């Protein structure tokens, strides 16, 4: 959407926007649910159904996401659908917004697309299957069998035989683990900690991925003057020890006498 097109809309000179364009405008303006409904009605469209309301990113999550530019972060639905992601998340795991239909759900792709599992180590894939299904069962129990979660369950039962075994475990969890290892094509294995921020209705999650700090040797620093005044032990670095001036040596048998004051001839008076 260009600035010229949006200007024509504000001036009522442009064509009537479609629902897809209205959804983009509502996201750009950070509109809440009631404001989004009003926008659709002003533009001559029916208000979005409650089943599709989860596709509208919560403005509070977007404000937080806008401030996260140095770490991977993305907003997910309860079915694992990526609504928006920053550039670091795209560089880490690719652009998930290109998927359409049931493949928008990471849970569906996990059981139907073998390439989806290549980013996880072999030893961790069984646990990841259980985690995906546990998340889906939590959404299914919250929304009911006639919800989008119920539709996804029935679709997976037909498309994947592997899905049946973890589904029968009846494990329920919105957060299955807070630490994971991803396999990237360039740096290789990457260990990440996962932190999640949920909306009030639990329908969307802001997922932030950070690399845990690695312990290393602490640098040696020179103490400040306050530490020396308190009587603390001085820690000298090798460089400072080499740069110290050598002590002044005095010859044996001679004692230093008092310093003599320099004499100057008085000026004659005129």
Protein Blocks (a to p, Z undefined) as FASTA:
>chain_A
ZZklmmmmmnopaccddfklmmmmmmmnopafklmmmmmmmnopacddfklmmmpccfkl
mmmmmmmmkbccddddfkopafbdcfklmmmnopfklpgcjllpmklmmmmmmklmmmpc
fklmmmmmmmmmmmmmmmmmmnopkbmklmmmmmmmmmpmklmmmmmnopacfblbfcdc
dddfklopadddddddddfkopaccddddddddddddddddddfklmmnopacdddfklm
mmpccdddddehiacdddddddddddddZZ
